[in-house]
Amino acid sequence: MAILVDIMLEVQPKYLLLNAPESNKITSLPGFSDLNAVKKNNVYILEPFYARASDRTLEFLRALREIYTTNNISGRYGIKL
């Protein structure tokens, strides 16, 4: 997991989308708070129901569209940190 944060620190994504079960593991890693996405409050934790490939993929894409176009997320898709 620490390698993941190192890669994210190098890439500095504008947005960060996390799967709910993994979010506590990632957000507690050293360096996580140094990410631009975290500093700009652009971290989203998606409900597993929408974040896995399935017949709900279209709903997942709608959640992504909402995040990218409104910089927010409806409660039905997940929460914004």
N, C-alpha and C positions, 0 to 999 in steps of 0.2 A: 504493500500500500504506500509506503514512503516514496517508492520510485514513482508512483502515480502523481504524487504532489510535486515531486521534482520536475516531472515532465510538464505538468500544468504551470509551474512557475516559469518554465522556459517559454512555453507557448503563450501564456497569459490570455486565456479565453475571455471574451466579453461577457459571455453568459456561461453559467454552470448548471447543468441539469443532473440531479442525483436521484437514484432509486431509493425510496424510503428505507428499506431494510439496511442498506449500506451507508446511509447518510451519517450516522453517528460515528462510524469507523473513520470516515474520510474527514469530517469536520473537526475531529479532535487531533488530527495529525499536525505535527509541527510544520509551519510554513503555510498552512491553509489560509490563515488570516491575511497573508501577504499577497494573495491572488487579487488581481484587478477586479474580477467578477465579484469577489467578496467585498472589497472596498467600495464598489459602486452599488452594492445591494442588489446584484443580479444573480443570486443563487436561488434555485428552485428545487424543491423536493417533490418529486412526482409520486403519486400513489402507484404501487406495483401493478394494480389493475390496468393502468394506462401505459405503464413504462415497459411492458414486455410485448414481444411480437405475438400477435394473435389476431382474432377477428376485430379486436379493438384498436388496431393500428391506425385506422382513420381518426378515431377519437384522440389518439396520442398525437397525431399530426395537427389536429385542431388545437390541442393544448400548446404545442410548439408555436403555431401561428399566433395564438393569443399572447404568448410570452414575448415573441419578437415584435409584434405590431403594437401592443399596448403597454409593454414593460410591466405586466401584471399577470395574475393567473386566477381563474375562478376557483372557488372552493371545491367544486366537483372534480377538478383535475389534480389539485395538490395545494401547497402553500408556498408563499414567498418568505424566505428568511429575513 
